[in-house]
Amino acid sequence: MKMRTLLPVALLTAAGLFAGANTATAAAGGYPGYQCFKTKDRVEYCSDAKVKNHDTGAAWIKTCPADVVSQLNGKPYVAASRPNGAHSC
């Protein structure tokens, strides 16, 4: 691969924007796994079932009440197992 092609791919991958960047295994915090996020007051919400990819996880987050989503703190993440105390939307 030429440097002109390699550099943009490397930058997109580092930013998580390159196709296939979110294909890690659940053991490494990737898909399939439980989509989770924490609110500003540290309440954790996770999907009831494993999601297969980023789009499915994002769609699940949109099902949560607006007042919960507005309190989202940091980036959503994927967990290999659903935490015991996690809330559902």
N, C-alpha and C positions, 0 to 999 in steps of 0.2 A: 504494500500500500504506500502510495506517495505521501509525503509529509503534508501536502495541502489537504489530503483526504483524512489522514490520521488525526491531525490536530482537532478539527471540528468534531469528529466522532468522540475523541477523548474528552473534550469540553462538555459535550452534550451528555455523555455517560456520567461524568462527575456531577453534573447538575440534575441527574435523574430524568432527563428528557429524551434520551435515546431509546428507541423501541427495544424492548427486552431488558431494560434496566431494572424492572421490578419483577423479575422472574426467579428470584432466589427461593430456596426451600423454606418451609415454615420453621424448621429448626434454626435457621439463620434469621428469623424475623421476616420472612417473605411469604408469598402466596403459594398454596392456599393457607389461610389462617383466619383468625378472628380479628376483625377490624375494630380498633379501639381508639379512644381519645380521652384526654383528661380536661376537665374544666378548670377555670381559674381558682376555684376553691378546692381543687384536687380530687374531685369526684370522678371516678373512672367509669366510662361507658364502653361496652363491647357488644358486638353483634352476637345474636343467639346461635348462629350457624357460621361455619367457615365461609369466607368469600374467596372467589377464584382469582380475582385480579383487582387492579386499582379502580377501574370503572365501577365494578360491583361494590367495592368498599365505599367509594364516594357516593354512590346511589343510596347505600344504607345510611350514611351520615345525614343525607337530606331527608330521611324519614323521621329523624329526631325532631322534637319540638324546637321552634325557633329560639325560644328563650334559653334552651340548653346549648344549641349550636352557637349562639352569640357569645357564650362564655367559654368557648373552646380555647384552650391554652396550649400553644405549641402545635407541632405537626401530628396528625393522626398516625398511628403505627399499627403493625400487624403482630399478633401474638400467636405462638404455636398452640397454646392451650388457653382456654378462657379463664381469666382470674376469678376466684371464688366470690369476691365482693363486688364485682362489676355490675353496674346497672344496665338495663335494657332500654331501648327507646320505644 
